[in-house]
Amino acid sequence: MIDSQRKLVWFILSVFIDTSWATTVEQHLQLGTQMLRAGNLGEALNHYHAAVEGNSRSYMAYFQRATVYLALGRHRQALSDLESVISIKPDFHHARSEKIGVLIKQGDVEGAKVQLEQLMKHDIDKAQDHLRNIPVLVQAVEAGDSFFDNSDYANAIDSYDKAIEIAKWDTKLREKRSECYLNLGNVINAIGDIRAIAKLTNDNTGAFLKLSKLHYLMGEEEESLKEIRECLKLDQDHKECHAHYKKVKKLAKLMNGAQDLINEGDYNGAISKLHAALKTEESEEKIVLKIYSRLCLANKQASESDACIDTCSKVLARDSRDIEAITNRAECHIQKEDYEAGVLDYKEAVNINPDNRATKEGLTRAEKLLKISKRRDYYKILGVPRNANKQQINKAYRKLARELHPDKFTDEVEKAEAEKKFIDLAAAKEVLTDDEKRQQFDNGDDPLDPETEQGRNFHQHFHGFPFGGDGQQFFFKFG
């Protein structure tokens, strides 16, 4: 009697539990479908996970979860779920058709053919859609491989493009196409394919290492550092990734530090870091070009004219149309008072980009300075550098005024020459100690040009004008 009662209780409980589980699974399936329709793939996936856990024999739970996986681009998980559906319910032909579609997108033609044989027995219409794609894919891959073997990379890319339109998840096809791009020097498109491979495969340290090296090849040390860190996240003991990481990290630190110093106006400090960067990387052309470009600018700003001309020339040896390097070198020629070379560089910059306002203004200024240099140069008259301050200018003026005062000469020819030099000295002091006039002169205009009204007034006013120098009064004596 007791045994019969126990059996009855267990039977009632088992029916209740089965009914409860069934109800819960059905609820998760319904909620998952609602989330899927709303575009909330994450929540939909959570409900389908729960449905599969609630009933591992629910083919619809697997199928719906496979649908979400496909929407998320997780085709390997989707394929696994579709295989589970077919195993549970072999006559669910829609699942088999979806599996064939995944296999074709993965480039697994043979696997797709095996499934097609089964599908054609039951649903010829669905099978026909796939049958049309397979020969197109096979032909495109064969053509691409033939072109590749013959080093005809442009036509190989065209063929692989057609193949990848069908087999978009085939990483081998993308690897082949990326090699074609690299052989043609198209690093940007190669990066696009390698990035896709990294997304399509799990734990692909090789893809991230290659991405990092390609970005480095492009002179993009920050992007290179980002990708190599992804490699180390997957395998922190990866020797090749770790070695590359150390090198890129060091270079990026030096380059960023140099740029910060340039922004702060510490050009000599920046130059020091950039030379250290050159020791870190001496051979990768794009990186070396970037270092020399920044050295070209920093040397110009630091008035290191010879070093500026040297580094700017190294940039132009690698990229003859780099306008920034051309104009920086022009300015360094001007710093050295080689105005003709400055004019030639600015003309080259204007020829490359006739619409660039800054280069046109630079050319006009250089041409004015060249014209002035053929008349008189106030800096040369006083023997001071172009960046001399007022104290240096006044000191130089006083020294020369004593040496060249006309009263010190008795010979009429020497006196006349001294008078001319003394007038030039006064003109130099007049211009270089007046901020506005000095700026005019530095921009290529002589404010005391005898052809201008201001210049004529100066020279007329100067005739017989007393000069002060170090507390003394100097007068010209004419006739």
C-alpha positions as CSV (number, residue, x, y, z in Angstrom):
1,M,0.0,0.0,0.0
2,I,2.8,2.4,1.0
3,D,4.8,1.5,-2.2
4,S,1.8,2.2,-4.4
5,Q,1.3,5.6,-2.8
6,R,5.0,6.5,-3.3
7,K,4.9,5.6,-6.9
8,L,1.8,7.7,-7.4
9,V,3.5,10.7,-5.8
10,W,6.6,10.4,-7.9
11,F,4.5,10.1,-11.1
12,I,2.5,13.2,-10.2
13,L,5.8,15.1,-9.5
14,S,7.5,14.0,-12.7
15,V,4.5,15.1,-14.7
16,F,4.4,18.5,-12.9
17,I,8.2,19.0,-13.4
18,D,8.1,18.1,-17.1
19,T,5.1,20.4,-17.6
20,S,6.9,23.2,-15.7
21,W,10.1,22.8,-17.8
22,A,8.1,22.8,-21.0
23,T,6.3,25.9,-20.0
24,T,9.6,27.7,-19.1
25,V,11.3,26.6,-22.4
26,E,8.3,27.9,-24.4
27,Q,8.3,31.2,-22.5
28,H,12.0,31.7,-23.2
29,L,11.4,30.9,-26.9
30,Q,8.6,33.4,-27.1
31,L,10.6,36.1,-25.2
32,G,13.6,35.4,-27.4
33,T,11.6,35.9,-30.5
34,Q,10.2,39.2,-29.2
35,M,13.7,40.4,-28.4
36,L,14.9,39.3,-31.9
37,R,12.1,41.2,-33.6
38,A,13.0,44.3,-31.5
39,G,16.6,44.0,-32.6
40,N,17.9,43.2,-29.1
41,L,20.2,40.4,-30.1
42,G,21.9,40.1,-26.7
43,E,18.7,39.6,-24.8
44,A,17.4,37.2,-27.4
45,L,20.5,35.1,-27.2
46,N,20.2,34.9,-23.4
47,H,16.6,33.6,-23.7
48,Y,17.6,31.0,-26.3
49,H,20.5,29.9,-24.1
50,A,18.0,29.4,-21.3
51,A,15.7,27.4,-23.6
52,V,18.5,25.1,-24.7
53,E,19.5,24.5,-21.1
54,G,15.9,23.9,-20.2
55,N,15.5,21.3,-22.9
56,S,18.5,20.0,-24.8
57,R,16.2,18.2,-27.3
58,S,14.3,21.4,-28.4
59,Y,15.4,21.7,-32.0
60,M,13.6,25.0,-32.3
61,A,15.7,26.5,-29.4
62,Y,18.9,25.5,-31.2
63,F,17.6,26.8,-34.5
64,Q,16.6,30.2,-33.1
65,R,19.9,30.5,-31.3
66,A,21.7,29.8,-34.5
67,T,19.7,32.6,-36.2
68,V,21.0,35.0,-33.5
69,Y,24.6,33.7,-33.9
70,L,24.4,34.4,-37.6
71,A,23.1,37.9,-37.0
72,L,26.1,38.5,-34.7
73,G,28.6,37.1,-37.2
74,R,29.4,34.1,-35.0
75,H,29.1,31.6,-37.8
76,R,31.0,28.7,-36.1
77,Q,28.6,28.7,-33.1
78,A,25.7,28.9,-35.6
79,L,27.0,26.0,-37.6
80,S,27.3,23.9,-34.4
81,D,23.6,24.7,-33.4
82,L,22.4,23.9,-37.0
83,E,24.1,20.5,-36.8
84,S,22.3,19.9,-33.5
85,V,19.0,20.8,-35.1
86,I,19.6,18.3,-38.0
87,S,20.6,15.6,-35.5
88,I,17.4,16.1,-33.4
89,K,15.1,16.6,-36.4
90,P,16.5,15.4,-39.7
91,D,13.4,16.4,-41.7
92,F,13.7,20.1,-40.7
93,H,15.1,21.0,-44.2
94,H,15.3,24.7,-43.6
95,A,18.0,24.1,-41.0
96,R,20.0,22.0,-43.5
97,S,19.6,24.7,-46.1
98,E,20.9,27.3,-43.6
99,K,23.8,25.0,-42.8
100,I,24.7,24.7,-46.5
101,G,24.6,28.5,-46.7
102,V,27.1,28.8,-43.8
103,L,29.4,26.2,-45.3
104,I,29.5,28.0,-48.7
105,K,30.2,31.3,-46.9
106,Q,33.1,29.5,-45.1
107,G,34.4,28.3,-48.4
108,D,33.8,24.6,-47.5
109,V,32.5,23.5,-50.9
110,E,32.9,19.8,-50.3
111,G,31.0,20.0,-47.0
112,A,28.2,21.9,-48.7
113,K,28.0,19.3,-51.5
114,V,27.4,16.5,-49.0
115,Q,24.6,18.4,-47.4
116,L,23.1,19.3,-50.8
117,E,22.8,15.7,-51.7
118,Q,20.5,15.2,-48.7
119,L,18.5,18.4,-49.3
120,M,17.9,17.7,-53.0
121,K,16.0,14.6,-52.0
122,H,13.4,16.7,-50.1
123,D,13.5,20.3,-51.2
124,I,14.8,20.9,-54.7
125,D,13.9,24.6,-54.7
126,K,16.1,25.4,-51.7
127,A,18.9,23.2,-53.2
128,Q,18.9,25.1,-56.5
129,D,19.8,28.4,-54.8
130,H,22.9,26.9,-53.5
131,L,23.7,25.0,-56.6
132,R,24.0,28.2,-58.6
133,N,26.6,29.7,-56.2
134,I,29.0,26.7,-55.9
135,P,30.3,26.6,-59.5
136,V,30.7,30.4,-59.6
137,L,32.7,30.2,-56.3
138,V,34.9,27.3,-57.6
139,Q,35.6,29.0,-60.9
140,A,36.5,32.3,-59.2
141,V,38.9,30.6,-56.8
142,E,40.6,28.6,-59.5
143,A,41.0,31.7,-61.7
144,G,42.3,33.7,-58.7
145,D,44.8,31.0,-57.8
146,S,46.0,30.8,-61.4
147,F,46.5,34.6,-61.7
148,F,48.3,34.5,-58.3
149,D,50.7,31.8,-59.3
150,N,51.6,33.9,-62.4
151,S,52.1,37.0,-60.3
152,D,49.2,38.7,-62.0
153,Y,48.0,40.2,-58.7
154,A,45.5,42.7,-60.1
155,N,43.5,40.1,-61.9
156,A,43.9,37.7,-59.0
157,I,42.3,40.4,-56.8
158,D,39.3,40.7,-59.2
159,S,38.8,37.0,-59.1
160,Y,39.1,36.7,-55.3
161,D,36.6,39.7,-55.0
162,K,34.0,37.6,-56.9
163,A,34.8,34.6,-54.7
164,I,34.6,36.5,-51.4
165,E,31.2,38.0,-52.4
166,I,30.0,34.4,-52.0
167,A,32.4,33.0,-49.4
168,K,32.6,36.1,-47.2
169,W,33.8,34.1,-44.2
170,D,36.6,32.2,-46.0
171,T,39.7,33.4,-44.2
172,K,42.0,31.6,-46.7
173,L,40.6,33.6,-49.5
174,R,41.1,36.8,-47.6
175,E,44.7,35.8,-46.8
176,K,45.4,35.3,-50.5
177,R,43.8,38.6,-51.4
178,S,45.8,40.4,-48.7
179,E,49.0,38.9,-50.2
180,C,48.0,40.3,-53.6
181,Y,47.4,43.7,-52.1
182,L,50.8,43.6,-50.4
183,N,52.6,42.6,-53.6
184,L,50.9,45.6,-55.3
185,G,52.0,47.9,-52.4
186,N,48.4,48.5,-51.3
187,V,49.0,48.1,-47.5
188,I,45.7,49.7,-46.5
189,N,43.5,47.2,-48.3
190,A,45.7,44.3,-47.0
191,I,45.1,45.6,-43.5
192,G,41.3,45.5,-44.1
193,D,41.5,41.8,-45.0
194,I,43.8,40.9,-42.1
195,R,41.5,42.7,-39.7
196,A,38.5,40.7,-41.1
197,I,40.5,37.5,-40.5
198,A,41.1,38.5,-36.9
199,K,37.4,38.9,-36.4
200,L,36.5,35.7,-38.1
201,T,38.8,33.5,-36.1
202,N,39.2,33.1,-32.4
203,D,42.5,33.6,-30.6
204,N,44.3,34.5,-33.9
205,T,47.5,35.9,-32.5
206,G,49.1,35.7,-35.9
207,A,46.5,38.0,-37.4
208,F,47.1,40.6,-34.7
209,L,50.9,40.4,-35.1
210,K,50.5,40.9,-38.8
211,L,48.2,43.8,-38.4
212,S,50.6,45.4,-36.0
213,K,53.5,45.0,-38.4
214,L,51.5,46.3,-41.3
215,H,50.5,49.5,-39.4
216,Y,54.2,49.9,-38.4
217,L,55.1,49.5,-42.1
218,M,52.7,52.4,-42.7
219,G,54.4,54.6,-40.1
220,E,51.5,54.3,-37.7
221,E,53.2,53.4,-34.4
222,E,50.1,54.1,-32.2
223,E,47.9,51.7,-34.3
224,S,50.7,49.2,-34.3
225,L,50.9,49.3,-30.5
226,K,47.2,48.9,-30.2
227,E,47.1,45.7,-32.4
228,I,50.2,44.1,-30.7
229,R,48.5,44.6,-27.3
230,E,45.6,42.5,-28.7
231,C,48.0,39.7,-29.5
232,L,49.4,39.8,-26.0
233,K,45.9,39.7,-24.5
234,L,45.5,36.3,-26.2
235,D,48.9,35.0,-25.3
236,Q,51.1,37.1,-22.9
237,D,54.0,34.8,-23.5
238,H,54.0,35.0,-27.3
239,K,57.7,35.7,-28.0
240,E,57.3,37.4,-31.4
241,C,54.5,39.6,-30.2
242,H,56.3,40.5,-27.0
243,A,59.5,41.4,-28.9
244,H,57.6,43.6,-31.4
245,Y,55.6,45.2,-28.5
246,K,58.8,46.3,-26.7
247,K,60.2,48.0,-29.8
248,V,56.9,49.7,-30.8
249,K,56.2,50.9,-27.2
250,K,59.7,52.5,-27.0
251,L,59.3,54.2,-30.3
252,A,55.8,55.5,-29.6
253,K,57.0,56.9,-26.2
254,L,59.8,58.8,-27.9
255,M,57.7,60.1,-30.7
256,N,54.9,61.2,-28.4
257,G,57.4,62.8,-26.0
258,A,59.1,64.7,-28.9
259,Q,55.7,66.0,-30.1
260,D,54.8,67.2,-26.6
261,L,58.1,69.1,-26.4
262,I,57.5,70.6,-29.8
263,N,54.1,71.8,-28.6
264,E,55.7,73.3,-25.5
265,G,58.4,75.0,-27.5
266,D,61.3,72.9,-26.2
267,Y,62.7,72.2,-29.6
268,N,66.2,71.1,-28.5
269,G,64.6,68.6,-26.1
270,A,62.4,67.3,-29.0
271,I,65.5,67.0,-31.2
272,S,67.2,64.9,-28.6
273,K,64.2,62.5,-28.4
274,L,63.9,62.3,-32.2
275,H,67.6,61.3,-32.5
276,A,66.9,58.6,-29.9
277,A,63.9,57.4,-32.0
278,L,66.2,57.1,-35.1
279,K,68.5,54.8,-33.1
280,T,65.4,52.7,-32.2
281,E,64.3,52.4,-35.8
282,E,66.8,52.9,-38.6
283,S,65.4,50.9,-41.5
284,E,61.6,51.1,-41.7
285,E,61.1,53.8,-44.3
286,K,57.7,55.3,-43.2
287,I,58.8,55.5,-39.6
288,V,62.2,57.0,-40.6
289,L,60.4,59.5,-42.8
290,K,58.2,60.6,-40.0
291,I,61.2,61.1,-37.6
292,Y,63.0,63.2,-40.2
293,S,59.9,65.2,-40.9
294,R,59.7,66.2,-37.2
295,L,63.4,66.8,-37.0
296,C,63.0,69.1,-40.0
297,L,60.4,71.2,-38.2
298,A,62.2,71.1,-34.8
299,N,65.5,72.1,-36.3
300,K,63.9,75.0,-38.1
301,Q,62.1,76.2,-34.9
302,A,65.4,75.9,-32.9
303,S,67.2,77.9,-35.7
304,E,69.6,75.0,-36.2
305,S,69.7,76.0,-39.9
306,D,72.3,73.5,-41.2
307,A,70.7,70.5,-39.4
308,C,67.3,71.8,-40.6
309,I,68.5,71.8,-44.3
310,D,70.0,68.4,-43.8
311,T,66.9,66.7,-42.3
312,C,64.5,68.4,-44.6
313,S,66.5,67.3,-47.6
314,K,66.4,63.7,-46.2
315,V,62.6,64.0,-46.1
316,L,62.5,65.3,-49.7
317,A,64.8,62.5,-50.9
318,R,62.0,60.2,-49.8
319,D,59.0,62.3,-50.8
320,S,59.9,65.1,-53.2
321,R,56.4,66.7,-53.0
322,D,56.3,67.1,-49.2
323,I,55.3,70.8,-49.1
324,E,55.9,71.2,-45.3
325,A,59.5,69.9,-45.7
326,I,60.1,72.2,-48.7
327,T,58.8,75.3,-46.9
328,N,60.7,74.5,-43.7
329,R,63.9,74.1,-45.7
330,A,63.2,77.4,-47.5
331,E,62.9,79.1,-44.1
332,C,66.2,77.6,-43.0
333,H,67.9,78.8,-46.2
334,I,66.5,82.3,-45.3
335,Q,67.9,81.9,-41.7
336,K,71.3,81.4,-43.3
337,E,70.6,84.4,-45.6
338,D,70.8,82.2,-48.6
339,Y,67.7,83.9,-50.1
340,E,68.2,82.6,-53.6
341,A,67.9,79.0,-52.3
342,G,64.9,80.0,-50.2
343,V,63.2,81.5,-53.3
344,L,63.8,78.3,-55.3
345,D,62.3,76.1,-52.5
346,Y,59.2,78.4,-52.2
347,K,58.8,78.3,-56.0
348,E,58.8,74.5,-55.9
349,A,56.2,74.5,-53.2
350,V,53.9,76.9,-55.1
351,N,54.3,74.7,-58.3
352,I,53.1,71.7,-56.3
353,N,50.2,73.5,-54.8
354,P,49.4,76.9,-56.5
355,D,46.4,77.4,-54.2
356,N,48.3,77.3,-51.0
357,R,48.1,80.8,-49.6
358,A,51.0,80.3,-47.0
359,T,53.5,79.2,-49.7
360,K,52.6,82.1,-52.0
361,E,53.1,84.5,-49.1
362,G,56.4,82.8,-48.3
363,L,57.6,83.2,-51.8
364,T,56.7,86.9,-51.9
365,R,58.6,87.4,-48.7
366,A,61.6,85.4,-49.8
367,E,61.7,87.4,-53.1
368,K,61.6,90.7,-51.2
369,L,64.4,89.5,-48.9
370,L,66.5,88.5,-51.9
371,K,65.9,92.0,-53.4
372,I,66.9,93.7,-50.2
373,S,70.0,91.5,-49.8
374,K,71.2,92.9,-53.1
375,R,71.0,96.4,-51.6
376,R,71.7,96.5,-47.9
377,D,71.1,94.1,-45.0
378,Y,70.8,95.9,-41.6
379,Y,71.8,92.7,-39.7
380,K,75.0,92.4,-41.7
381,I,75.7,96.1,-41.4
382,L,75.7,95.8,-37.6
383,G,77.2,92.3,-37.7
384,V,74.4,90.7,-35.6
385,P,72.3,87.6,-36.1
386,R,68.7,87.9,-37.3
387,N,67.5,86.8,-33.8
388,A,69.6,89.5,-32.0
389,N,67.8,91.4,-29.2
390,K,67.9,95.2,-28.7
391,Q,70.7,95.1,-26.2
392,Q,72.9,93.3,-28.7
393,I,71.9,95.6,-31.5
394,N,72.7,98.8,-29.4
395,K,76.0,97.4,-28.3
396,A,77.1,96.5,-31.8
397,Y,76.0,100.0,-33.0
398,R,78.0,101.8,-30.4
399,K,81.1,99.8,-31.1
400,L,80.9,100.4,-34.9
401,A,80.0,104.1,-34.4
402,R,83.2,104.7,-32.6
403,E,85.2,102.9,-35.2
404,L,83.6,104.5,-38.2
405,H,83.0,108.1,-37.0
406,P,83.9,110.3,-40.0
407,D,85.9,112.7,-37.8
408,K,88.5,110.0,-37.3
409,F,89.4,110.1,-41.0
410,T,91.4,112.9,-42.7
411,D,91.6,111.5,-46.2
412,E,88.6,112.9,-48.1
413,V,88.0,109.5,-49.9
414,E,88.1,107.6,-46.6
415,K,85.9,110.3,-44.9
416,A,83.3,110.0,-47.6
417,E,83.3,106.2,-47.3
418,A,83.0,106.5,-43.5
419,E,80.1,108.9,-43.8
420,K,78.3,106.5,-46.0
421,K,78.9,103.6,-43.6
422,F,77.9,105.8,-40.7
423,I,74.5,106.6,-42.3
424,D,74.0,102.9,-42.9
425,L,74.8,102.2,-39.2
426,A,72.2,104.7,-38.1
427,A,69.7,103.3,-40.6
428,A,70.3,99.8,-39.2
429,K,69.9,101.0,-35.6
430,E,66.7,102.9,-36.6
431,V,65.1,99.9,-38.1
432,L,66.2,97.1,-35.9
433,T,65.4,98.8,-32.6
434,D,61.9,99.7,-33.7
435,D,59.7,96.6,-33.5
436,E,57.3,97.7,-36.3
437,K,60.1,98.6,-38.7
438,R,62.1,95.5,-37.9
439,Q,59.0,93.4,-38.6
440,Q,58.6,95.1,-41.9
441,F,62.3,94.4,-42.7
442,D,62.0,90.7,-41.7
443,N,59.0,90.4,-44.0
444,G,61.0,91.6,-46.9
445,D,60.2,95.3,-46.9
446,D,62.9,98.0,-46.3
447,P,61.1,100.8,-44.3
448,L,64.0,103.2,-45.1
449,D,64.1,102.4,-48.9
450,P,65.0,105.7,-50.5
451,E,62.3,105.0,-53.1
452,T,59.6,105.3,-50.3
453,E,58.5,108.5,-48.7
454,Q,59.5,107.2,-45.2
455,G,63.0,106.4,-46.6
456,R,63.4,109.8,-48.3
457,N,62.5,111.6,-45.1
458,F,65.1,109.6,-43.1
459,H,67.9,110.4,-45.5
460,Q,66.9,114.1,-45.8
461,H,66.6,114.4,-42.0
462,F,70.0,112.7,-41.6
463,H,72.0,115.3,-43.6
464,G,74.0,117.0,-40.9
465,F,72.1,115.3,-38.1
466,P,73.9,114.8,-34.8
467,F,74.5,111.2,-33.7
468,G,74.6,110.0,-30.1
469,G,76.8,107.1,-29.3
470,D,77.6,106.2,-25.7
471,G,76.9,109.7,-24.4
472,Q,78.9,111.4,-27.2
473,Q,77.6,113.7,-29.9
474,F,78.9,113.0,-33.4
475,F,78.4,115.5,-36.3
476,F,79.0,115.1,-39.9
477,K,81.0,117.8,-41.5
478,F,80.4,118.3,-45.2
479,G,82.6,120.4,-47.5
